[in-house]
Amino acid sequence: MSLPFNSTLEPASAQRLIRLLSLSDFKVVHPNSDAAIVSYRVTGKSFPWKAYVTSVWARRQGKWTTVFYQASTAK
């Protein structure tokens, strides 16, 4: 699952994500108070898929939105 540019994650989407994927090994860096770089590992629960993910979030008009998303399949 990826989030389009300038999107927010709504509760219904988050619940679907939790059912399909296992997320682990989170690392978060805050270069400033309005930005976050998040990296984590993704494993499919009902299908064989593993990946490393990085996303960059920015607080805009009081809401956190994704401005970059990249996933690489793990071996």
C-alpha positions in Angstrom: 0.0 0.0 0.0 1.3 3.4 -0.9 0.1 6.8 -0.1 -0.2 9.3 -2.9 1.6 12.7 -2.6 0.0 15.1 -0.2 -2.4 12.4 1.3 -3.4 11.5 4.8 -4.0 8.0 6.2 -7.7 7.7 7.3 -8.8 5.2 10.0 -10.5 2.9 7.5 -7.3 2.7 5.4 -5.2 2.1 8.5 -7.4 -0.9 9.5 -7.1 -2.4 6.0 -3.4 -2.0 6.2 -3.2 -3.7 9.6 -5.1 -6.7 8.2 -2.9 -7.2 5.2 0.6 -6.3 6.4 2.9 -6.6 9.4 5.0 -3.5 10.0 8.2 -3.7 12.1 11.6 -2.2 12.8 10.5 1.4 12.8 13.0 4.2 12.8 12.0 7.9 12.9 14.1 10.9 12.3 12.8 14.5 12.8 15.0 16.9 10.9 12.7 19.7 12.3 9.4 19.9 14.1 7.4 19.9 10.9 9.1 16.9 9.1 9.6 13.2 9.8 11.5 10.5 7.9 10.2 7.1 8.7 11.7 3.8 7.7 10.3 0.3 8.5 10.0 -3.3 7.3 6.9 -4.7 5.8 5.8 -8.3 5.6 2.7 -9.6 3.9 0.4 -11.5 6.3 -1.6 -13.5 3.6 0.9 -13.3 0.7 4.7 -13.7 0.4 6.1 -10.2 0.3 8.8 -8.5 2.3 10.0 -4.9 1.8 11.9 -2.1 3.3 10.0 1.2 3.2 10.9 4.9 3.6 8.4 7.7 3.7 8.8 11.4 4.3 6.1 13.3 6.1 5.5 17.0 6.4 3.1 18.9 8.7 1.1 21.2 6.5 -1.7 23.3 7.7 -1.7 21.3 10.9 -2.0 17.9 9.3 0.7 15.3 8.6 0.9 14.4 4.9 3.2 12.1 3.0 5.5 13.9 0.5 7.7 10.9 -0.5 7.2 7.1 -0.4 9.5 4.4 -1.6 9.5 0.6 -1.1 12.2 -1.9 -2.1 11.5 -5.6 -2.1 13.6 -7.4 0.5 15.5 -10.6 -0.4 
